Amino acid sequence: MADPEAALLESLDKQGAINDSGEFAAGLHIDHNVLVSHIKSLVAHEMVNGETVTSKGLVLTAEAQGYVTIGTPEAQVFAAVPEEGIPLAQLKKQVGAVGDVGFKQAMQQKWLALDKSGSEPKVVRKVASIQDSVQELLVAIAKKQLPPALTEEVVKALKKRKLVEEVSSTTWRLTKGPKFALQKRKAATDLSADMVQKGTWKDQDFKDYNFNAVGVPPPGGHLHPLLKVRTQFRKIFTQLGFEEMPTNGFVESSFWNFDALFQPQQHPARDAHDTFFLTHPATTPISQVPADYLERVRQTHEHGGYGSIGYGSVWKVAEAEKNLLRTHTTAVSSRMLYKLAQEGFKPAKYFSIDRVFRNEAVDRTHLAEFHQIEGVICGKGLTLGDLIGTLHLFFSRLGLSKLRFKPAYNPYTEPSMEIFSYSEELGKWMEVGNSGMFRPEMLRPMGLPEDVNVIAWGLGLERPTMILYGIKNIRELSGHKSSLETLKRNPICRLGL
Ligand SMILES: N[C@@H](Cc1ccccc1)C(=O)O
């Protein structure tokens, strides 16, 4: 087969233009689509200028194609009627499938008549010979030579008989382009050292950038396992109707991290051995906390109230002003609960997932920074039973359905419970979180009504992630020792959770 590209260029060279790529393809006996792919490439090389022309045209249906040679059904029926006539039933049997249409059409054309004078109706010829003009039209349409007889009305009738259909087709009109040549010059995709040395780059054609090409997937963009598991936790919370709390920044004042939580100023956790304090800026002015609330916090710390005797020591503003890296997400909860009290209490369910920092010795299960997940429910008349029930519901969604609780101590909750879950794999009980009911010494100074209780729990994000994905050393998970290669190879890090 002739090379379509060469044939096209040659023809353009001789004639200057090709008006209809469809006809040109037919002349070459190749599929139009094949020619179009060559045209597009030549246009991209600027060897050819091309514009598309969309036109509507008639084509024969498969049924009509059959009539082009053997004639229309009406002509076939007419031919089957002998001069002396033929009983209708016999005629139909003789012509077969096209009998019905053919007979109907031939009667309409008044080519045939039905003689009912005898014992059974007989079909007789009304004219001696016929001209099958519909067949002639079909032949002309097949050749794409549309005769004047093909009026709109005729086309409509042919469409109604499902003999023709209208199709729109796009063809190209071509002229010589600015870089016209009889042969495509090979365009280089890259500048090579050789071209530079020999100076051939000056005459070399370079392929244009194709900005529409599908790119190579970037090697980055992998999700960290912690982000994946965080999404799972978010889903659990939101499915249970919890609202995510704004987590502010990592830097928090001691006030919201400790004092608002009724954590005594002498508490060992407030020591630089356990907490990262900031030097720049070292403090947040206490004036940011409304004076009346501040006063109630001071009172409660020093003298108690709400059924408590307090700590009996002097509460110092300077201590509360110290900036730190938040040691727990309960600082996020304390801000949120105060806001809820200011806006007027209504039952609420909150959660947060964010980073916390502790000045701890780093080992294979501990880091100085990690993520905490915290759930908080505020309502009237909540009990420890509600907390236990909620924890069962929450942890069972993680696949941890065997839980045990151990009494514990937190300055801000009473009662407090450590949460343990039985690991079938490891065959032992593991600590999975901490929980409790926030103390009145924390809630009442905020302005939450006396019958409002708040149940809450917290857990780390790293531990469940390590268990879920078989990561043995926490330092593989975050920090400078975690390897990007591991992230890339780990199937859970692919996008799309
Ligand atoms: N803040 C606690 C977790 C906790 C949250 C809420 C209530 C009780 C406990 C911790 O850091 O371990």
The ligand as an ORCA input file, in Angstrom:
! r2SCAN-3c Opt
* xyz 0 1
  N      -4.638     14.258     78.729
  C      -4.527     12.869     79.047
  C      -5.569     12.042     78.371
  C      -6.925     12.342     78.910
  C      -7.763     13.113     78.163
  C      -9.035     13.400     78.622
  C      -9.450     12.889     79.822
  C      -8.605     12.116     80.609
  C      -7.339     11.844     80.121
  C      -3.135     12.380     78.650
  O      -2.379     13.144     78.132
  O      -2.800     11.235     78.829
*
